[in-house]
């Protein structure tokens, strides 16, 4: 889609606006970087989220679910934000480098706030699943090595 977008001819008004063309080219030419940064940040952030959630469940004995969900979100989103924005946008001019910390903080705060808002629904969903499946698993002996291959 990005390749198609970059091949399309802009209108005569847009062609006369050199700054517009540079912005579109900057965005289109950096798509690979944004995608790669997104994949790296997502997997690292989700790994940290899952690890912290599992370890906090063991530490709390399965109680106080809200501390686990919000605490693991804080850790996971901190990693996600700290990786994605610099990898995707540092030095590109799409987002000014000086603005990156503010953008990272805003994204981190927004995602954490969403987790806080959805915590009551999480309680409902977790309660339903525990009753339906009759299982409450604790990751006491889980090997969290993401690079282990085989059994």
N, C-alpha and C positions, 0 to 999 in steps of 0.2 A: 504494500500500500504506500509506504514511504517513497519507494522508487517511482511508482506511478505519479504520486503527488509532485515529486521533483521534476518529472518530465513534462508535466502539464505547463502550457504557456500561460503566464499571468495576463490579466487584462492590460490594456494600454495604460490605464491609470497606475496599476501596480508596477508595470515596467518602468514608468517614469519616476517611481519612488525607489531609488537605489537602496535606501535603508530597509525597506520592506523585503526586497529580494535578498539582501544579506541575512535578514532574520530568518527567512524561510530556508535558505541554503544552510545556515548554521544549524537549524533544527533538524532538517532532513539528513544532513551529512553526519550528524552525531547520534542517529538512531541506534546504531550498533552499540555505541558506548552506553546509552541509556538502558538498552535491553540487557546488556551484560551486567551493568551495575545493579539493575533490578533483580536479576537472578541471583547474583552473589549476595546482595543484602537480604533478600527474602530467605534464602536457605540458612544463612548465618543467624539472622534474627529469629527464625522459627525454631532452629535448633536450641538457641539460648532460651527461648520461651518455654519449650517443652522440658528442657533440663531443669530449669528453675522451678517450673510447676511441679514436676515429679519429686524433686528434692524437698520442696516446701511441704508437699503432701506427707512425706515421711516424717519431716520435722514436726508438723502440727498434728500428726496422728489422724489425718483425714478431716480435721475440724477446720473451722473458719475459712471456708471456700473463698470468700471474697478477698482475703489477703493473698491467697495463691494466685487467683486469676489476675488481680490488679498488679501484684508484685512481679509476676512472670511477664506481664505485658510491659511493665516499665523496663525490665531488663531487655526483653526482646526488641522492643521499639527503639530503645537507646542504641542497640547494635545496628538495627536496620537503618535508622536515620544517620548514624555516624558513618556508615559505609556508603549508602546509596547516593546521597547528595554530592559528596566530594568526588566519588568515582564517576558519576554521571555528568556533573556540571562544572567542576573546578577547571578554570582556564578556558572554558568554551565561550563565555560572554553571553550565554543564554540567560543565566542568572549571574549577576555580578558576584565575584568572589567574596566581596565584603558583606554581601547579603546572605550568603550561605548559612552562617550560624543561626540567624534569625529564622530562616526558612526551615532549617532542621528542627529548631526548637518548637516552632509552630506546628509542624507535622507531628512531632513526638507528642506534644501536649494534646493535639486533636485526637490522635489515635488512642491515647490513654484515657481521655475523657469519654470517648465512645465505649471503651471497656467498662468504665465506671457506670455509665448510663445503662448498659446492657447487663450488668451484674444480676439484677433481679430475674431476668429471663434465663440467665445461666443457671441460677438456682433451680428454676422450674425444670429446665431441660435435664440437668444432672440428676435431680431427684427422680424424674420419670425414667431415665435410662437405668439408674441403679435398681429401681423397683422392677422394671421390665426384664432386665438381664440377670438380676440377682447376683451381681458381681461388683466388688469394689476393690480394684487392683492397686497394690502399692509397689512401686519400683524400687524395692530394697536392694536387689542384687542385679539390677539391669546394667549392662555394659553400654554406656552412651558413646562409645567410640564410633564416630561416623565413617571412619575409614576402614573398619574391619570387614574383611571379605570372607565369606564362608561361614560355617557353623561353628 
